[in-house]
């Protein structure tokens, strides 16, 4: 099962692509690295840990 690569940060709505630095929780909530750091790497939706999202090739 592949990750759903969301195209915007859920907090600041900055545009994200598959190569962007982004963080996700286990429910795939997605935030830019700046917002994730600001939130101490804790998802505001589920209180889970935000970790770096793996980058995907541009295929």
N, C-alpha and C positions, 0 to 999 in steps of 0.2 A: 504494500500500500504506500503510495507516494505522498509526500507532504504537499499540502495546498499552499502554493506560493502566492500570498496576498500582495497586492500592488500598492498599498498605502499603509502608513503607520496609523494605528488605531487611535493614537493620541493627538499628534500634530498634523496628520493627513499628508505628510511629505510623500512624494512618489517613490516607490521602491521597485527595483527590477530584480531579476534572478541573481545578479552579481552584487547587489547592494549589501552593505553591512546592516544586518537586522537581527533582532532577537525574537524568539518564540517561546511559548510555554507548551506544556504537553497537549493542550487543546488547540494549538496552532494560532493563538492570539499573536498578532505580529506588531512589533514596535521598532522604530529606528533605534540605532545604538544610543543616540543622545537621550531619547526619552526613556529607554530602558535603564540607563545609568541614573537619570534623574529620579526614577522610581525604585532605586536600589535593587534592580533586577528582580523585582517581585511583580507578578501580573496583577493588575488592579481588578481583573474580572474573577479570577479563581484563586488568587493568592499563591499560585505556584511559581516556581523558579523560572526566570527568563534566561535562556541560553542562546548563544550565537546560532543563527540559522545557517545551515550549510549552503554554500553557493552551488548553483547549477550551471552547467555549460549553456551557452547561448543557442544550442541546437534548435 
